[in-house]
Amino acid sequence: MTIYPSEIWEPSSDYHTRTGKLYSEAARDHLWMHFTRHSVFEGHGGAHNVPLIVKGEGAYIWDDRGNKYLDGLAGLFTVQVGHGRAELADAAMEQFKKIAYFPLWSYAHPRAIELAERLAHYAPGDLNRVFFTTGGGEAVESAWKLAKQYYKLVGKPMKTKVISRNIAYHGTPQGALSITGIPAAKAVFEPLVPGGHKVPNTNLYRAPEHLRDDPKAFGLWAANRIAEAIEFEGPETVAAVFLEPVQNSGGCFPPPPGYFDRVREICDEYDVLLVSDETICAFGRIGDYFACNQLGYVPDIITTAKGVTSGYAPLGCMIVSDRIFEPFRHGLTYFPHGYTFGGHPISCAIAMANLDIFEREGINEHVRETAPAFRAALEGLLDIPIVGDVRGEGFFYGIELVKDKATRETFDDGECERLLRGYLSKALFDSGIYCRADDRGDPVIQLAPPLIIGQTEFDDIAAKLRSVLEGAEAHL
């Protein structure tokens, strides 16, 4: 693996901006961070300085004080091939020398064409048409708009609604947020786009008691709730079902056996599009370019982003079946939708180089071969009283924390606040691991490290988690 040498950025505790401010001060005064409580940084000296990450190599990152951390979240489920890959920078520079920017509005450029062809080759079935965006939320937004227009074109204009799952996260644009199933993420932005309806997710740990010991029966039960929702809303009004292969929010819910087989049957029966939202799960996260390949189902649309470039540049896409594209092939019909930077030449060049790394280094194969060892390392934490469940697939895991393992009793809001934000987030970072402590749903720790790691890093992750989790109860 070729990476940039560490001397390209030497750690220092004295970084200043051009105005003479320390970076931490300038961040506090001018930078509006995403999904962040800024109150913790307020006041001169603040309760906390803004963490400043200045370097990455392989599976590790460094802050401005020279502290090293294992990147247990791959940035944000994104840096699949690790930090500091020189050939991705080289691919960007080569493209800069040719043409740095041109839109895909009635014109094309070679890198977008090459990448579209390659993604269609990796995708299942007849998903052969690629519409580029700059991120996953935009891809989801595009898919809902496409579903509405498609059904108008085929003479079913009432089909506009979408079904998605409780606690599922599908993005922040107004449409994608309507599909998202996290009430707290939506409340302050209401009213949202009408037509988003929710069904139960596939959290087996929180399944109805009579189904907890029978994953297949639970999967059938959960899938049938989709059919029930379609019937309730009226099949003539439902356009699409949006599902992640492994649901992220809530803590990595894998699909039970037979779940997607039944969902595919339901979608076919009611003429509803199945959208596989693989913003996180694609590009090796569970061991294939697209998770639906690994899990054995063929959707009508795939939405994805993140790992397609390993985060080295923004890029997302919607991959569509020939059947859905067919009405757009003729006459004056077109899809009146697009983005200035969708399919940016630099991003596409980086994506091609990133996928070259996947093929050359066997990234998907590595994930499939070593995922059982990763799972075993994490399941070793189940002897800790606060650890209730370990779940996920590939290199994508959630650890649910509970107050009582026997009853599966969870923590109340005040306890979650003290546990996650008052203790775990900082303690995990201080221990040398960057990951996510979250309570969208029940409290969980999420892990999605770069796909290049192995047993040494698995053991290191487990050891760091153990050192922090064994002291958690004292902070409730």
Summary of the structure (lengths in Angstrom):
residues: 476
radius of gyration: 22.4
end to end distance: 43.4
largest distance: 68.3
contacts: 1604
relative contact order: 0.14
helix: 44%
strand: 17%
